[in-house]
Each structure stands twice: as C-alpha cells, then as structure tokens.
Amino acid sequence: MIRWLTGLLGGAAERRLGDFLLGVAAAGAVALSAAISLGFGAFAVYAYLQASQGRVVAALIVCAAFGATAITIWAVAMARRRARRSRLAAMASASASVEDLNSILRHLVTAGAQQDQLAAAMRLGRELSPMQLFALALVGGFIAGRKLAK
C-alpha cells in the first residue's frame, strides 16, 4: 500500500499527470466500493440478527461491533502517534537547532556560486524530516506555479 502511494506521489512529481489522476480516481473508487460494501454487510448482519434476536438486540449488536472497531482503530492510531512522537523527539534532540537551520537558509540565499547553493541545499535536506521536505516541496511548487501563471 505504501509503495503504491509513493508511486502515486512519484507520478505527480515526475509530471505524469495522467498516471496521477488515474491513481486518484482508482483510490476514490476503492474507497467508495469499500464504504458501500461495509454498508451492505452491516445491513445483512442486521437482517440476519433481526430474524433470530429481534430488532433492538440486532441493532445493539451491530452498534457494538462498529463501536469496538472504532475503539480498536483509535487505540492503534494513538499507539502509532505515541511511537511517532518518541521518534520525533529523539530526532529533534539529535538534529540541529532552529538557529542552525536559519543560518543554512541565509547561506543558501546569499550563496553566490552554484556549488555553494547546492552544498547549502544538501545540508538543509539532511536537517529536515521527509514530511518537512514534502511540505517544503508542496509550498515551493505552489509558489512556482503562481509565478509561472502570471
């Protein structure tokens, strides 16, 4: 799944707009089909339980099943969030401070030679997390697109 999503983002990055849009449409179709399937499955379980247990008990069982699923998903998400926070805290203690990042950015702006700019950009790339680099690329792409549109 992760490999497919990175391929989807890679397609967008390499300007294969058709591949990107096809991937987005496919992901939307899969999500819609899963939601419809879940709805029909819940209705089938309710109809089966209604015949044997009655309306109220059937509704309570289906409700409890969805509640248990939601609580399980929430617990897994919280565990992953705690693990991510501890990883980020470890990375933050090991990485450079904000002042170092500001000095790198200032050096990148004031660098005269192309090799100096490349070296400063490489240092900046090593200091940022992949998510920060992705966000920076999105912002840069937006700004470049706005500048090119004018």
N, C-alpha and C positions, 0 to 999 in steps of 0.2 A: 504494500500500500504506500509506504513512504517512498519507495523507489519510483512508483508511478506518479506520485505528487511532485517529486523533484524533477522528473522528466517533463511533467506538465509545466512547471515553472521554467525549466530549461528551454522548452519550446517557445515560451513567451520571451525569454531573454535573447534567444537567437533569432527573434523576429519571424518565427514560423507561426504567424497569426492564425492560419487555418488549423494547424495542429492544436494550438492553444484553445481556440474556440470549440473545436470538436471535443477536446478533453473536458472542457467546462460543461458542454451540453451533455456529454456522457455521464459526468458526475451528477448533474442535476437529474437526469433520467433515472440513475441508480437510486438516488435519494428519494425521489418521488415513488418509484416502484417499491422500495423498502417500506415507506410510510403506508402505502395502500395495502401492501401485504400484511403489515402489522395490524392495521385496522380490520381487515377481513379475518385474520387469525383470532383477534380478540373477540370479534363478533361470533365466530364459530365456537370458541370456548364458552362464551356466554350462553349461546343457544343450547349447547350440549348440557351445561350445568343447570340451566333453567329447567330442562325437561326432567332432570333427576333430583335437583336440590330445591328448586323454587327460585323466583325472581330475586328476592332480596339476598339470599345466600350466594347465588350466582354472581350478582353484582359485587358483593363484598369480596368474593374470591378473586375476581378479575381485578378489582381495585387494589387488593393486597398484593397481587402479583406485579402490577405496574409499580406500586409503591416500593416493593422490595427491589425491583430492578433499578428504580431511580436512586434509592439509597445506596445500592451497590456501586452504581456508576459514580455517584457523588463521592463515596469513600475512596474509590480508585483514583479519581481526579485529585482529591485532597492529598493522597499519598504521593502522587506524582508531583504535585505542586510543592510539597514539603521537600521532596528529593531535589527538585529543580532549584528551590531557594537555597538549599545547603550547597549545591554545586556552584551556584552563582556567588554565594558568599565566599566560598573557597577561591573562586576565580578572581573575585574582587580584591581579596587580600593579596593575591599573587600578582595582579596586574598593576599597571602604572596608575598614578592618581590622575584626577581631572586636570591638574595643572600641567602634567606632562603631556596630556592629550592636547590641551590648548597650545602648548609650545610647539607640538608637532604640526598642528593646523596652521599656526602662524608661520612656521618654517615652510610649509607646503605652499602657502600663498606668496611668500616673499622669495621663494627659491627662483633663481634665475635660469639655471641650466636645466635641461630636460632630465638629466641623470639625477640632479638634486631633487626634482619633483618626484621622480619615480622612487627614489630612496625614502623620501618622506611619506609617500603613499604606501609603500610597503610596511614601514613602521606603524602607520596608522591602521593598516589592515591586520597586523598582528595584535594590536591592542584591543580591537573590537571583537565582540562575540559574533557568531554567524547571524543571529537575529538582528543585531545592530547594523551589521553590514547590509543585510537585506533591506532594512528600513532606510538606510542611507541611500541605497541604490534606487529604491522607490521614489524617495524625495528628489534625488538627482534627476531621475528620468522624468518626473513631473515637471520640474523646473526647466529642463532641456526642451521638453515638448512644448511648454508655454512660450519659451523663447523662439523656437522654430516656427510656431504658429503665427507669430507677429511678423 
